[in-house]
Amino acid sequence: MNSPTIKLTKRMLRIIKNAEKEASSSPLKLLLPIHFLLACLKEKEGALGEIVLKCTIDEASLRTLVNDFDQKSEKKVTSHSLFSVPVSNDVLTVLEQAICYMQNYNQVYLNEGHLLKALIKTNMLGEFVSEEDMKLILKLGTTSRDMVTHLHIYNFPEAISTNIRRVNRDDKNKLIHFVESHFSQEWSETIEGAFLNTTPSIYVAFDDKGDLVGFAGFDIYQNKKCYFGPMGVAKSNRVKGIGYSLLHHCLKEMYDMGYEYAIIGGAGPIEFYEQACHAVVIPATSF
């Protein structure tokens, strides 16, 4: 099912599989953009679970509405290596836009946030979902979210990169330049501010040639305690376990310091933290 040119998170793989099931059960036997939303509503964890709880969308009613709409519409049919069923051209439009969002966020895995944002911004849900619910979906499912992980019973993983160490004063200029070049001015300012402390709580990762490829810190963003982040790995070195290792070096030190919880601020790849350290999304309290 997976495309050789697109990396998908495990959740996205499930969403595509369930969307194809929805399409196979529909009168046209054709995958439409709305089937993606129906598939997302089957996911009960993380931000998608929160959408299910807080939106007024009823799956059965939506499915009936979709099937009635299908029978009144003519759809251009095409195919794509990512899908095992025929798809409409609208699906390709959504997929293309989702990939653009992924690339704009400098990420390498397509996730449900990219998909949901593409569904709404390409106006594929307007016939089926209220404007209020679309605003909720954008707020809950397509933006970075704070997460929390419980450190009380934390165990440091055995399989972890060894090319990681605590930052030292000599790393300052190189690290600030790395962060500014690969990420943002805001993050570089956060790193620079951390060096005002005698021992900045930052870990750095290197490749086999000794080049800096990633970093992670805690207690450095606006001096917030129990707060993990920011963390970043150069795009060319992702999907190698470096981010996972940096995360756990920080969590281990936070655990050793006696922290009960770690707040993961502004997590974009939510599923990564769910799997890496059993973090959960902190529910939104306002919109």
Secondary structure, 3 states (H helix, E strand, C coil): CCCCCCCECHHHHHHHHHHHHHHHCCCCCCECHHHHHHHHCCCCCHHHHHHHHHCCCCHHHHHHHHHHHHHCCCCCEECCCCCCCCEEHHHHHHHHHHHHHHHHCCCCCECHHHHHHHHHHCCCCCCCCCHHHHHHHHHHHCCCEEEEEECCCCCCCCCCCCCEEECCHHHHHHHHHHHHHHCCHHHHHHHHHHCCCCCCCEEEEECCCCCEEEEEEECCHHHCCCEEEEEEECHHHCCCCHHHHHHHHHHHHHHHCCCCEEEEEEECCHHHHHHHHCCEECCCCCC
